[in-house]
Amino acid sequence: MRPPLCRILPIFTLFLTVAVTPAVAQSFEAAGTRAAGMGGAFVAVADDASAVYWNPAGFAAGSFFSLVLDRLSSQAEPVDALSGGSQSGFQMALGMPALGFSYYRLRGTRVGPTPNDEGQGLTGEPLRLDSLVTHHVGATLVQSVAQGVAVGATLKMVRGIAGSAVRPGVTRGDLLDEGAALLGRASNTFDADIGVMVSTGRIKAGLTIRNLLEPEFEAAGGGKLGLDRQARAGVALMPIEGWLVAADLDLLSAADALGAERRNFAVGTEGRLGRRAFVRAGGRFDTRGESPGGRAATFSVGGSYAVTGSVLVDAQATAGSRWGGRGWGVGARFVY
């Protein structure tokens, strides 16, 4: 009889072979202050309540109980380019080894030339604004299928508010500011995220597929806006007690904040300094390197402070290429 993992992997492979459709960016890095502080290398870490987003199977080897609240924001505004984009996320999640519950809100805004005005825009020609806000309410279920192997799924209802508009005689910055106030059309749909986590000693490996059904939403102003299916694999290693290093690789290309297709590679580290302080750092770049921004490398630093033995405050900042996005994040965690 084949091991359970052998029966699961073909299912993952099937989903990976389905084509990805264009979408307003709501990337992996849109939620999770701790994960963003590690440059986005978190799929094989995911040991707190943010696992509902990063890898649902992470609960199996995580804390007995965890609660996470966080807020992230980033913006990409290349110099001498017509396009621009921003994304933000708020997350509230709680969970234990076999079960989790979550709500998170993601916003993606993209500005660029209209299809018939490529190369225009700085001289008063129309620019197009797309905005998609999604509210996700989900339940996460986790099952151990073999020694050190767990699978998990976050089943969620998604409410999307999508809007598009063409504005003549405005600048990119004006439109990005307008994105938060753009009226949209609301609709509801079902979606799911799935993940696998394999743990052995000081090494963990993970695989996550997000936006499995690639939901689409009718936009006020015409057309549809949707969420790309995203697949990411990662590995994490604890070389010494209290420190870990991790690396993630996107298995599918997905739209970034500027609408260009990216496939990121991320590396990060996290360690404990003393009894109360934690530090982390990381970076990521586009392995495709085919967009005008090239590799679009970004770098992150972050840290946590344990207010008590179970309550931690998190913060992070991301800088680097203006094509890759610059941003910040703050959060709080209760871990027991």
C-alpha positions as CSV (number, residue, x, y, z in Angstrom):
1,M,0.0,0.0,0.0
2,R,1.4,3.4,-1.0
3,P,2.0,5.9,1.8
4,P,-0.7,8.6,2.2
5,L,1.7,11.4,0.9
6,C,2.1,9.5,-2.4
7,R,-1.7,9.7,-2.9
8,I,-1.7,13.4,-2.0
9,L,1.1,14.7,-4.3
10,P,-0.6,13.9,-7.6
11,I,-3.6,16.0,-6.5
12,F,-1.3,19.0,-5.9
13,T,0.4,18.4,-9.2
14,L,-2.9,18.5,-11.0
15,F,-3.8,21.9,-9.6
16,L,-0.3,23.3,-10.4
17,T,-0.8,22.5,-14.1
18,V,-3.9,24.7,-14.5
19,A,-3.3,28.1,-16.2
20,V,-3.1,31.3,-14.1
21,T,-5.3,34.3,-15.1
22,P,-4.3,37.9,-14.7
23,A,-5.3,39.5,-11.4
24,V,-4.9,42.5,-9.1
25,A,-1.9,41.7,-6.8
26,Q,-2.7,40.2,-3.4
27,S,0.6,38.3,-3.0
28,F,1.8,35.9,-0.3
29,E,3.5,38.9,1.4
30,A,0.3,40.8,1.8
31,A,-0.4,39.3,5.3
32,G,1.8,38.3,8.2
33,T,4.2,40.7,9.9
34,R,6.5,38.0,11.2
35,A,6.6,36.3,7.8
36,A,7.3,39.6,6.0
37,G,10.2,40.3,8.4
38,M,11.8,37.1,7.1
39,G,11.5,38.3,3.5
40,G,8.5,36.0,2.9
41,A,10.4,32.7,3.6
42,F,7.7,31.3,5.9
43,V,5.9,28.4,4.3
44,A,8.0,25.8,6.1
45,V,8.0,27.9,9.4
46,A,4.2,28.7,9.9
47,D,4.1,27.7,13.6
48,D,1.6,30.3,14.9
49,A,-1.9,31.3,13.9
50,S,-0.8,33.0,10.7
51,A,-0.5,29.4,9.4
52,V,-4.2,29.8,8.3
53,Y,-2.7,32.0,5.6
54,W,0.8,30.8,5.0
55,N,0.5,27.0,5.4
56,P,-2.6,25.5,7.0
57,A,-0.7,22.3,7.8
58,G,1.7,24.3,10.1
59,F,-0.7,24.0,13.0
60,A,0.2,20.3,13.4
61,A,3.7,21.2,14.7
62,G,2.9,24.6,16.1
63,S,1.9,26.0,19.5
64,F,-0.9,24.5,21.6
65,F,-2.8,27.8,21.2
66,S,-2.0,30.9,19.2
67,L,-3.7,34.2,18.4
68,V,-2.4,36.7,15.8
69,L,-3.4,40.3,14.9
70,D,-1.4,42.2,12.3
71,R,-1.4,44.9,9.7
72,L,0.8,45.3,6.6
73,S,1.1,47.9,3.9
74,S,3.4,48.2,0.9
75,Q,3.6,50.3,-2.3
76,A,5.5,50.1,-5.6
77,E,6.1,53.3,-7.5
78,P,9.0,52.9,-10.0
79,V,10.8,56.1,-11.0
80,D,9.9,57.3,-14.6
81,A,7.3,54.6,-15.0
82,L,3.5,55.1,-15.6
83,S,2.5,52.1,-13.5
84,G,2.1,51.9,-9.8
85,G,0.6,49.6,-7.2
86,S,-0.1,49.1,-3.6
87,Q,-1.4,46.4,-1.3
88,S,-2.3,46.1,2.3
89,G,-3.6,43.5,4.7
90,F,-5.2,43.1,8.1
91,Q,-5.3,39.6,9.7
92,M,-7.0,38.2,12.8
93,A,-6.5,34.4,13.3
94,L,-6.5,31.9,16.1
95,G,-5.8,28.2,16.2
96,M,-4.5,25.1,17.8
97,P,-2.9,21.9,16.4
98,A,-6.0,20.6,14.6
99,L,-8.3,23.6,14.1
100,G,-8.1,27.3,13.2
101,F,-10.4,30.3,12.5
102,S,-9.5,33.4,10.7
103,Y,-10.6,36.7,9.1
104,Y,-8.4,38.7,6.9
105,R,-8.9,41.7,4.6
106,L,-6.6,42.3,1.6
107,R,-6.6,45.3,-0.7
108,G,-4.8,45.5,-4.0
109,T,-4.7,48.7,-6.1
110,R,-3.0,49.0,-9.6
111,V,-2.5,52.0,-11.8
112,G,-1.3,51.8,-15.4
113,P,-1.9,53.0,-19.0
114,T,-5.1,52.1,-20.7
115,P,-4.7,49.4,-23.3
116,N,-4.8,51.9,-26.1
117,D,-2.4,54.4,-24.4
118,E,0.8,52.4,-23.8
119,G,3.6,54.9,-23.4
120,Q,1.2,57.8,-22.5
121,G,0.0,59.1,-19.2
122,L,2.5,61.6,-18.0
123,T,1.1,64.3,-20.4
124,G,-2.5,64.0,-19.4
125,E,-3.5,60.9,-21.3
126,P,-5.9,58.5,-19.4
127,L,-4.7,56.1,-16.8
128,R,-6.6,53.0,-15.6
129,L,-7.2,52.3,-11.9
130,D,-8.1,48.8,-10.7
131,S,-9.0,48.1,-7.1
132,L,-9.9,44.9,-5.4
133,V,-10.7,44.4,-1.7
134,T,-11.4,40.9,-0.4
135,H,-12.7,39.8,3.0
136,H,-11.9,36.2,3.8
137,V,-13.6,34.3,6.6
138,G,-12.3,30.8,7.1
139,A,-12.0,27.6,9.1
140,T,-8.8,25.6,9.0
141,L,-8.8,21.8,9.4
142,V,-5.5,19.8,9.9
143,Q,-4.9,16.1,9.7
144,S,-1.7,14.1,10.4
145,V,-1.4,11.4,7.7
146,A,1.9,9.8,8.7
147,Q,4.7,10.3,11.2
148,G,5.8,13.9,10.8
149,V,3.5,14.5,7.8
150,A,0.4,16.7,8.1
151,V,-2.1,18.2,5.5
152,G,-4.3,21.1,6.1
153,A,-7.0,23.2,4.4
154,T,-8.5,26.6,5.0
155,L,-12.0,26.7,3.7
156,K,-13.3,30.2,3.3
157,M,-16.0,32.5,2.1
158,V,-14.6,35.5,0.2
159,R,-16.4,38.8,-0.3
160,G,-14.8,40.8,-3.1
161,I,-15.4,44.4,-3.8
162,A,-14.0,45.2,-7.3
163,G,-13.8,48.5,-9.1
164,S,-12.2,49.9,-12.3
165,A,-12.0,53.4,-13.7
166,V,-10.2,55.4,-16.4
167,R,-9.2,58.9,-15.3
168,P,-7.8,61.5,-17.8
169,G,-5.4,64.2,-16.8
170,V,-4.3,62.8,-13.4
171,T,-1.0,61.5,-12.0
172,R,-0.1,58.0,-10.8
173,G,0.1,59.2,-7.2
174,D,-3.3,60.8,-7.4
175,L,-4.9,57.6,-8.6
176,L,-3.2,55.4,-6.0
177,D,-4.6,57.7,-3.3
178,E,-8.0,57.5,-5.0
179,G,-7.9,53.7,-4.9
180,A,-9.1,53.5,-1.3
181,A,-12.2,55.5,-2.1
182,L,-13.1,53.9,-5.5
183,L,-16.6,52.6,-5.5
184,G,-16.8,48.8,-6.3
185,R,-19.3,46.1,-6.9
186,A,-19.6,43.4,-4.2
187,S,-20.1,39.7,-4.6
188,N,-19.4,36.5,-2.6
189,T,-17.8,33.2,-3.5
190,F,-16.1,30.2,-1.9
191,D,-12.4,29.4,-2.1
192,A,-9.8,27.3,-0.3
193,D,-6.1,27.2,0.6
194,I,-4.3,23.9,1.1
195,G,-0.9,22.9,2.5
196,V,1.4,20.1,3.5
197,M,4.1,20.1,6.2
198,V,6.8,17.5,6.7
199,S,8.8,17.6,9.9
200,T,11.9,15.6,10.8
201,G,14.2,16.6,13.6
202,R,15.5,20.1,13.0
203,I,14.3,20.3,9.4
204,K,10.8,21.1,8.0
205,A,9.5,21.3,4.5
206,G,6.2,22.8,3.4
207,L,4.0,23.3,0.3
208,T,1.1,25.7,0.1
209,I,-1.5,26.4,-2.7
210,R,-3.5,29.6,-2.1
211,N,-6.6,30.8,-4.0
212,L,-7.2,27.3,-5.2
213,L,-10.4,28.2,-7.2
214,E,-9.0,31.5,-8.5
215,P,-12.2,33.5,-7.6
216,E,-13.2,36.3,-9.9
217,F,-15.4,39.4,-9.2
218,E,-17.4,41.6,-11.5
219,A,-16.0,45.1,-11.3
220,A,-17.9,48.3,-11.2
221,G,-16.8,50.1,-14.3
222,G,-16.7,46.9,-16.4
223,G,-14.6,43.7,-16.6
224,K,-13.6,41.3,-14.0
225,L,-10.9,41.3,-11.3
226,G,-9.6,38.1,-9.7
227,L,-7.1,36.4,-7.5
228,D,-4.2,34.4,-9.0
229,R,-3.7,30.8,-7.8
230,Q,-0.4,30.9,-5.9
231,A,1.8,27.9,-5.1
232,R,4.9,28.1,-2.9
233,A,7.3,25.5,-1.5
234,G,9.7,26.0,1.4
235,V,12.3,24.5,3.7
236,A,13.3,25.6,7.2
237,L,16.3,24.5,9.2
238,M,17.2,25.1,12.9
239,P,21.1,24.9,12.8
240,I,21.4,25.8,16.5
241,E,18.8,26.1,19.3
242,G,16.9,29.4,19.1
243,W,17.8,30.2,15.5
244,L,16.3,29.1,12.1
245,V,16.9,29.8,8.5
246,A,14.4,29.3,5.7
247,A,14.0,29.5,2.0
248,D,10.8,29.7,-0.2
249,L,10.3,29.4,-4.0
250,D,7.1,30.2,-5.9
251,L,6.1,27.3,-8.2
252,L,3.7,29.5,-10.2
253,S,4.0,33.0,-11.6
254,A,1.6,35.5,-10.2
255,A,0.9,39.2,-10.8
256,D,2.8,41.7,-8.6
257,A,1.6,45.1,-7.5
258,L,2.3,46.5,-11.0
259,G,0.6,43.7,-12.9
260,A,3.8,42.1,-14.1
261,E,4.2,38.3,-13.7
262,R,6.7,37.3,-10.9
263,R,8.0,34.1,-9.4
264,N,9.8,34.9,-6.2
265,F,12.6,33.2,-4.3
266,A,12.9,34.3,-0.7
267,V,15.4,33.6,2.1
268,G,15.2,34.6,5.7
269,T,16.4,34.0,9.3
270,E,15.0,34.4,12.8
271,G,16.7,34.2,16.1
272,R,16.3,34.9,19.8
273,L,18.4,37.5,21.6
274,G,18.1,37.1,25.4
275,R,14.8,36.3,27.1
276,R,12.5,38.8,25.5
277,A,13.9,39.9,22.1
278,F,13.7,38.2,18.7
279,V,15.3,39.5,15.5
280,R,14.7,38.5,11.9
281,A,15.8,39.5,8.4
282,G,15.4,38.3,4.8
283,G,15.0,39.2,1.2
284,R,13.4,38.1,-2.0
285,F,13.8,38.6,-5.8
286,D,12.0,37.7,-9.0
287,T,13.6,34.6,-10.5
288,R,12.1,35.4,-13.9
289,G,13.7,38.8,-14.2
290,E,11.6,39.6,-17.3
291,S,9.7,42.7,-16.1
292,P,11.1,46.2,-16.6
293,G,12.3,46.2,-13.0
294,G,14.5,43.1,-13.6
295,R,15.0,41.0,-10.4
296,A,13.3,43.7,-8.3
297,A,15.0,42.6,-5.1
298,T,13.7,43.7,-1.7
299,F,15.1,43.3,1.8
300,S,13.3,43.1,5.1
301,V,14.3,43.5,8.8
302,G,12.0,42.9,11.8
303,G,11.8,41.9,15.4
304,S,9.6,41.0,18.3
305,Y,9.5,41.9,21.9
306,A,7.9,39.6,24.5
307,V,5.8,41.8,26.8
308,T,5.1,38.7,28.8
309,G,6.0,35.1,28.4
310,S,3.1,34.6,26.0
311,V,2.4,38.0,24.5
312,L,4.7,39.3,21.7
313,V,4.7,42.6,19.7
314,D,6.0,42.4,16.1
315,A,7.3,44.9,13.7
316,Q,9.0,44.9,10.3
317,A,10.1,47.1,7.4
318,T,10.8,46.3,3.8
319,A,12.9,48.4,1.4
320,G,15.0,47.9,-1.8
321,S,13.8,48.1,-5.3
322,R,10.9,50.5,-6.0
323,W,9.6,47.9,-8.5
324,G,9.5,45.3,-5.8
325,G,7.6,47.4,-3.2
326,R,8.5,49.1,0.0
327,G,6.4,48.8,3.2
328,W,5.9,48.1,6.9
329,G,4.0,45.9,9.2
330,V,3.0,45.8,12.9
331,G,1.4,43.0,14.8
332,A,0.8,41.2,18.1
333,R,0.8,37.5,19.0
334,F,-0.4,35.5,21.9
335,V,1.3,32.1,22.0
336,Y,0.8,29.4,24.6
